Amino acid sequence: MLFGDVKPRETAQNFKKTEFLSIKMPGKYVVRILESPVLVSTHFVNNKYPIKCLGEKCPICANNKRIIMQNPENFRDIRGYLPRNDRYMLNVYDKTEVKVCSNCKKEVNAIDGNFPPVCGCGTYIINEVSHPSNRIKVFSMTADHAVQLQMIEKARQTPEGEPIGLDTYDLVLLAAMSNKKMNWTPMPEPSANTPLGITSEQLKEFLTPKEKFAIVLDEGEINSLLKGVALKDIFVARKAEVVDGTLTTEPRSKEEVEERVEQLFS
């Protein structure tokens, strides 16, 4: 069965990395939906970290309002303005054909059907054999894309008029550059409907929990981050942390937290 090929990524201290489905190159991506999407609102801080918006209590939103009031004509160009990004996010099973670099172990996608000869780290991958990724990843999409998938699901029905779930067949995502931005169009593949064979227990082990779709900080921690405090130092300063279901009352070392932060988002 396809799920038998899935192996957990080895990380230090059994820390599970949040792995995202990345669509950065034009070409064909194949996925199987595993669950319903959830709406997640974030702010992208330091061009690196997706920080969950706290809504009415969000210091970033408050700072945005101040910038807009002071600069109504060009607030988007003002340093410190961090717009809220509303994304629908969910776990998917990635079937996309990839090559794995023998040096850095990262997946390399084909570009319009052709694999590049060299990985981003500089290692030649010409002799590497391509294969389906066969990994569970977090997929982030806009509201427009979510509506497109909703329409696909509504259009395909059983003889009794019930929608055929998107989790019963593959989706092909055709990616291409449009107005200097990468965009993708979903195409249903109803004939590719072989069950993945995923049990509820296996889902618990491999699915990324929804609370890990974004980095969650409290108001004080967000203010510290905006003032220039490194994210790893914010985590070190926490007096308590739940790890693998166990509450620890001692702050972790800066080296361990730094390693965990770097592992958190690919």
C-alpha positions in Angstrom: 0.0 0.0 0.0 1.2 3.6 -0.6 1.2 4.5 3.0 3.7 1.7 3.7 6.4 3.8 1.9 6.0 6.7 4.4 8.8 7.1 6.9 9.0 9.6 9.6 11.7 12.2 9.1 14.5 11.7 11.7 15.0 14.9 13.8 16.9 15.6 16.9 15.0 14.9 20.2 12.1 13.3 18.3 11.0 16.8 17.3 8.7 16.5 14.3 9.3 19.1 11.6 6.3 20.9 10.1 6.8 20.0 6.4 5.0 22.1 3.8 4.0 21.3 0.2 6.0 23.9 -1.7 4.8 24.9 -5.2 7.7 27.2 -6.4 8.3 25.7 -9.8 6.0 25.4 -12.9 4.9 21.8 -13.4 2.7 19.1 -12.2 2.0 18.3 -8.5 -0.1 15.4 -7.4 -1.8 15.2 -4.0 -4.5 13.4 -2.1 -6.6 15.4 0.4 -6.6 13.9 3.9 -8.8 16.2 5.9 -11.0 19.3 5.8 -9.1 22.7 5.7 -9.0 25.2 8.5 -8.7 28.9 8.2 -5.4 30.2 9.7 -4.6 33.9 9.9 -0.9 34.8 10.2 1.6 37.6 9.9 4.9 36.9 8.1 7.5 38.4 10.4 11.2 39.0 9.5 10.4 37.5 6.0 10.7 34.1 7.7 8.2 33.2 10.4 4.4 32.8 10.1 3.1 34.1 13.4 -0.5 33.4 14.2 -2.7 36.5 14.4 -4.3 37.0 17.8 -7.3 38.9 16.4 -8.4 41.8 18.6 -5.4 41.3 20.9 -2.9 41.1 18.1 0.0 43.7 18.5 0.9 43.4 14.8 -2.7 44.3 13.8 -2.5 47.3 16.2 0.8 48.4 14.7 -0.7 48.0 11.2 -3.6 50.3 12.1 -1.2 52.9 13.5 0.8 52.8 10.2 -2.3 53.1 8.1 -3.6 56.1 10.0 -0.2 57.9 9.7 0.4 56.9 6.1 -3.0 56.3 4.4 -1.6 56.6 0.9 1.4 54.4 1.0 1.1 52.3 4.2 2.0 49.1 2.4 5.4 50.5 1.7 6.1 51.5 5.3 8.7 49.5 7.2 6.9 47.4 9.9 3.6 47.0 8.1 2.9 43.3 8.2 -0.5 42.4 6.5 -2.6 39.6 7.8 -2.6 36.5 5.5 -5.7 34.4 5.6 -4.9 30.9 4.3 -6.8 27.6 4.3 -4.5 24.9 5.5 -4.7 21.1 5.7 -2.6 17.9 5.6 -2.2 16.2 2.2 -0.5 13.1 0.9 2.1 14.2 -1.6 2.5 11.9 -4.6 4.5 14.3 -6.7 7.4 12.8 -8.6 10.7 14.0 -7.0 14.4 13.3 -6.8 16.2 13.2 -3.5 19.6 14.8 -3.2 22.2 12.4 -1.9 24.0 15.2 -0.1 21.4 17.4 1.6 18.5 14.9 1.4 16.1 17.5 0.2 13.5 16.8 -2.5 14.0 18.3 -5.9 10.9 18.9 -8.1 10.9 18.8 -11.9 10.4 22.0 -13.8 7.7 21.5 -16.4 8.5 17.8 -16.5 12.3 18.1 -16.5 14.5 17.6 -13.5 17.4 20.1 -13.1 20.9 18.5 -13.2 22.0 20.1 -9.9 20.3 20.4 -6.5 20.2 23.8 -4.8 23.1 22.7 -2.6 25.3 22.2 -5.7 25.2 18.4 -5.8 24.6 16.7 -9.2 21.4 14.6 -9.2 21.4 13.5 -12.8 21.9 9.8 -11.7 19.3 10.0 -9.0 16.1 8.0 -9.8 12.8 9.9 -9.5 10.0 8.5 -7.4 6.7 9.7 -5.7 7.4 11.8 -2.6 5.0 9.7 -0.6 5.1 12.1 2.3 2.3 13.8 4.3 2.7 17.6 4.2 0.9 20.7 5.2 -0.7 22.5 2.2 -1.5 26.2 2.4 -3.9 27.8 -0.1 -5.8 31.1 -0.7 -9.6 31.4 -0.3 -9.9 31.4 -4.1 -8.1 28.1 -4.4 -10.3 26.6 -1.6 -13.4 27.7 -3.4 -12.1 26.0 -6.6 -11.7 22.7 -4.7 -15.1 23.2 -3.1 -16.6 23.4 -6.6 -14.8 20.3 -7.8 -16.2 18.4 -4.8 -19.7 19.6 -5.4 -19.5 18.8 -9.2 -18.7 15.1 -8.6 -21.6 13.2 -7.1 -22.8 9.7 -6.5 -26.0 8.4 -8.3 -27.9 9.4 -5.2 -26.7 13.0 -5.5 -24.2 12.9 -2.7 -20.8 14.6 -3.2 -17.8 12.3 -3.8 -15.2 13.3 -1.2 -12.0 14.9 -2.4 -10.2 12.4 -0.1 -11.2 9.5 -2.4 -9.2 10.4 -5.5 -6.1 12.3 -6.5 -5.8 16.0 -7.4 -3.4 17.3 -10.0 -2.2 20.8 -9.4 -0.9 22.4 -12.6 1.5 25.3 -11.7 2.6 28.1 -14.0 3.8 31.7 -13.8 1.1 34.3 -14.1 1.9 38.0 -13.7 5.3 37.2 -12.2 3.6 35.0 -9.6 3.4 31.2 -9.3 -0.2 30.1 -9.5 -1.8 26.6 -9.8 -5.0 25.2 -11.1 -6.6 22.0 -9.5 -7.6 19.2 -11.9 -9.5 16.1 -10.5 -8.2 12.7 -11.3 -11.3 10.5 -10.4 -9.7 7.4 -11.9 -6.8 7.6 -9.5 -8.8 6.4 -6.6 -6.7 3.6 -5.0 -7.2 3.9 -1.2 -4.1 5.0 0.7 -4.8 2.5 3.4 -4.3 5.0 6.2 -5.7 4.0 9.6 -6.8 6.5 12.2 -3.8 5.5 14.4 -1.4 6.2 11.5 -3.1 9.5 10.9 -2.4 10.5 14.5 1.3 9.7 14.1 1.9 11.4 10.8 -0.5 14.3 10.5 0.7 17.7 11.6 -1.6 19.0 14.3 -3.5 22.1 13.4 -1.9 24.1 16.2 1.5 23.7 14.4 0.3 25.2 11.2 1.7 28.5 12.4 3.9 29.7 15.3 1.8 30.7 18.3 3.1 33.5 20.5 1.4 35.6 23.2 1.1 39.4 23.1 4.3 40.0 25.1 6.3 37.6 23.0 5.0 39.2 19.7 6.0 42.6 21.0 9.5 41.2 21.9 9.8 39.8 18.4 8.8 43.1 16.8 11.5 44.8 18.9 14.2 42.6 17.5 14.4 39.8 20.0 15.3 36.5 18.3 12.5 33.9 18.2 14.8 31.3 19.7 15.5 33.6 22.7 11.7 34.1 23.1 11.3 30.3 23.4 14.3 30.0 25.8 12.6 32.6 28.0 9.4 30.6 28.4 9.1 29.3 31.9 7.1 26.2 31.0 6.6 24.2 27.9 4.6 21.1 26.9 6.8 18.6 25.1 5.4 15.3 24.0 2.5 15.7 26.4 4.8 16.4 29.4 5.1 19.8 31.1 8.6 21.0 31.8 9.1 23.9 34.2 12.7 24.6 33.2 13.6 26.8 30.2 15.5 24.9 27.4 19.0 25.7 26.4 19.5 28.3 23.7 21.2 25.8 21.5 18.4 23.3 21.7 15.7 26.0 21.0 17.7 27.4 18.1 17.9 23.9 16.6 14.1 23.4 17.1 13.2 26.7 15.6 15.3 26.0 12.5 13.6 22.6 12.2 10.1 23.9 12.6 9.3 25.3 9.2 10.8 24.2 5.9 
